[in-house]
Amino acid sequence: MDLRKIDDRISVTPQIQIADLPAIASLGFKTLVANRPDNEEPGQPLMAGIEEAAREHGLQWVYMPVASDNISDDDVERFGAMIRTADAPVLAFCRSGTRCTVLWALSSAGETPAKEIFEKAQSAGYNISGIASRLAQQAQKKS
């Protein structure tokens, strides 16, 4: 498991396994968010199994599948609303963690300065410079 802290509210990670749930719970996470659709690639664990294990370990479960190459404004809005109300800290996962980071970044636009968003993503190991123009558009929507 490769946990990457974005801020005190959210961390992201690449695909987790059911066997990771005891460690995730012991680290104090309260909410587990899956941004990866079932059957995105062969061999990935089914979300129903991860959900069951998450609940067994006392974690809130949020299944919010998003296509990595097609993050819509609705996806961003739903993710932002969920992050603001979820029991924290939150751990979000997808194939690599990038999709979760992009969702966090876009949902934070307008509330957090772009420079800080890019720095936090970079500190977590994610280069999201490719979404700079979309980040600026999101920030304009909120102003």
PyMOL commands that set and color helices and strands:
alter all, ss='L'
color gray80, all
select helices_A, chain A and resi 18-26+47-56+73-85+98-108+114-123+129-142
alter helices_A, ss='H'
color red, helices_A
select strands_A, chain A and resi 4-5+10-13+31-34+60-63+90-93
alter strands_A, ss='S'
color yellow, strands_A
deselect
rebuild
show_as cartoon
